[in-house]
């Protein structure tokens, strides 16, 4: 899952809600890499500020939400092999990966291709066009017209008929 948008648009708040609801409703813990420790992740979360202990916890556990906050800067601390492994193999441990970043260009193409569930907060025209072309989904261009705390949720093949699922939402603060 990827959560993308400009600063103060609601990305971290969206991720916090996902983490808290997953724990409260299903008992799913979260392993969070939050190097600045700027968010409140809730009681079911273990927060790491350094990559090495974070990765050790990820590979030693199962069935967690694995969250990388401020991925634009945090991913620079991963080796290319660690990144590809995290994005492509983490699901084999039952984990669900959540990446929070300002721009899609913060991720290598092979990493972006793994994101089949997106929350797009207001996007600039080039970014919206990028997502639209990446997923062959013209409705993603609507992300250029979102207000603060509004998002488009996109799931590749998430609709009942096997098509893309797109819905507009707003964070309740």
Residue pairs with C-beta under 8 A, 6 or more apart in sequence:
1 18
1 96
1 97
1 98
1 99
1 115
1 117
1 118
1 119
2 98
2 99
2 100
2 101
2 104
2 107
2 112
2 115
2 117
2 118
2 119
3 11
3 14
3 15
3 98
3 99
3 100
3 101
3 118
3 119
3 121
4 11
4 100
4 101
4 102
4 103
4 104
4 118
4 119
4 120
4 121
4 123
4 127
5 11
5 102
5 120
5 121
5 122
5 123
5 151
6 102
6 121
6 122
7 102
8 148
9 121
9 122
9 148
9 149
10 121
10 148
10 149
10 151
10 171
11 100
11 101
11 119
11 121
12 38
12 39
12 69
12 100
13 149
13 171
13 173
14 119
14 121
14 151
14 171
15 39
15 67
15 69
15 98
15 100
16 39
16 40
16 41
16 42
17 171
18 65
18 98
19 30
19 32
19 41
19 42
19 44
19 45
19 65
19 67
19 98
20 41
20 42
20 44
22 28
22 30
22 44
22 65
23 29
23 30
23 42
23 43
23 44
23 45
24 44
27 44
28 44
28 63
28 64
28 65
29 44
29 45
29 46
29 61
29 64
29 65
30 41
30 42
30 44
30 45
30 46
30 64
30 65
30 66
30 67
31 45
31 46
31 48
31 54
31 57
31 58
31 61
31 64
31 65
31 66
31 67
31 95
32 39
32 41
32 45
32 46
32 47
32 48
32 67
32 68
32 69
33 48
33 49
33 51
33 54
33 67
33 68
33 69
33 74
34 41
34 47
34 48
34 49
34 67
34 69
34 70
35 49
35 50
35 69
35 70
35 73
35 74
35 77
36 69
36 70
37 47
37 49
38 69
39 69
41 47
41 67
46 57
48 54
48 57
51 74
51 77
51 78
51 82
55 82
55 86
58 64
58 66
58 86
58 90
58 93
58 95
59 93
61 93
61 95
62 93
62 94
62 95
63 93
63 94
63 95
64 94
64 95
64 96
65 95
65 96
65 98
66 86
66 90
66 95
66 96
66 97
66 98
67 97
67 98
67 100
68 74
68 75
68 97
68 98
68 99
68 100
69 100
70 100
70 101
71 99
71 100
71 101
71 106
71 107
72 101
72 102
72 103
72 106
75 83
75 106
75 107
78 86
80 108
83 108
83 111
84 108
84 110
84 111
86 97
87 97
87 110
87 111
87 114
88 110
88 114
90 97
91 97
97 114
99 107
99 115
101 107
103 127
104 112
104 127
104 130
104 131
104 134
105 130
107 115
112 134
116 155
116 156
116 157
117 153
117 154
117 155
117 156
117 158
118 131
118 152
118 153
118 154
118 155
119 151
119 152
119 153
119 154
120 128
120 131
120 140
120 143
120 146
120 151
120 152
120 154
121 143
121 146
121 149
121 150
121 151
122 143
122 144
122 145
122 146
122 147
122 148
122 150
123 131
123 143
123 144
123 146
124 144
125 144
127 143
128 140
128 141
128 142
128 143
128 144
129 141
131 137
131 140
131 143
131 154
132 138
132 139
132 140
132 141
135 154
135 156
135 164
137 154
137 164
137 166
139 152
139 164
139 166
140 152
140 154
140 166
142 152
142 168
143 151
143 152
146 152
146 168
149 170
149 171
149 173
150 168
150 169
150 170
150 171
151 168
151 169
151 170
151 171
152 166
152 167
152 168
152 169
153 165
153 166
153 167
153 168
153 169
154 164
154 165
154 166
155 164
155 165
156 164
157 163
157 164
157 165
158 164
158 165
159 165
